[in-house]
Amino acid sequence: MIDSQDASSGCGGGLNPADLLVLPDRQRSLLTLMMRQPTPFTVPELAEQLQWSAEEVSATLAEVLQLGYVTVDNGAYQVKLGRRTPRVQPKRQSPRVAAVWDKLG
């Protein structure tokens, strides 16, 4: 099984939907549920929705909180989505375009 610490490429930077693919089942289930609703959840609400005990929810929330995937405010938890920074490489000029520019001077 993949350790969720190793699965997080951007630890603390928020959740990238691609991160869900490598998370353990419990973390993935919790975060998927939380992503479907924009409002924050409390532990009892999550336990009811997932049909887990409050202790299971709290333990899983602690894990994803440590990874930086959720935020907590007054006992309400919400998914923190991360931003992907595209890796942009400079585009190489086509040999044809270079030849045209050479002829144009």
N, C-alpha and C positions, 0 to 999 in steps of 0.2 A: 504494500500500500504506500502511496506517496504521502510524505509528511507535508502538511499544509504550509509549514514554514518554508519548505523548499519550493512549493508550488507558487508562492507569491514572488513574482519577478519585481514588482514595484511595492514592496512592503511599506505600508503607511500611506500610499498614494491613492487609495480608493480602489474600488472594484472595477475591473475591466471584464466585460462579459466573457471573454475568452478564458479568464481565470476560473470560471465555473467548471470548465471541462476537466480540470485537474484536482479539484477540491474533493475531500471525502464526502460521502453521500449525505451525512447529516448537515454539514456546512452548506452544501449545494442546495439541499431541500429548504433550509431556513432562508438562505439568501434569495432563492427563486421566489418564494412566497413574499418576502419583503419587497422585492423589486416590482411585483405586480400591483402594489398599492402605494401611492405616493405619500400617504400619511404615516406617521410613526406608529409603531406597535409597542405595547407593553408586554412583559413576560407572560401574564395570564392570557392575553389575546393570542399570542403566538402558540402557547401550549394548547389552547383550544383548537386553533386552526390546524395545527400539525398533529394533534392527538398525542402529544408527548407530555411527560411530567414537567412541572415548572423547573425542577432541578436539571433535567436534560436540556431544556431551552436555555437556562442560565449558563450552563457549562459551554454549550455551543456558541452562545452569544459572546462569552468571554474569549473564546478562541478567535472568532472573526473580528472582535473588537481589537484584539492584540495585533491582528494582521492589518488593521486599518480599513476594513471593509464596511464597518458600521460606525455610526456616531450615536451617542446617548445624551439626552437632554431631559432632566427631571424624570428619569425612569422610563422614557420612551426611546425606542431604538429605531434608527432609519439607516437604510443603505447609503453608503457614501460612494458615488460613482467616480471613477478616476478618468482622467483625460489621457488619451493616447497621443503621444507626440510623434507625428510621422517622421520617419527618417528620410529626408530628402537628399538625394544625391544630385550633384550638378549634371545636367543633361549634356551629353557629348554632342558636338556639332557633326552633322552628317557630312561625309566627304563631298557630296554633291553641292551642298550649301556652301561649304568652304571654297570649292572651285568657282562657284558663281561670284562670291565676294572677291576672290582673287582677280577674276577677270574684270569686275567692275572697278577695281582699284581702290 
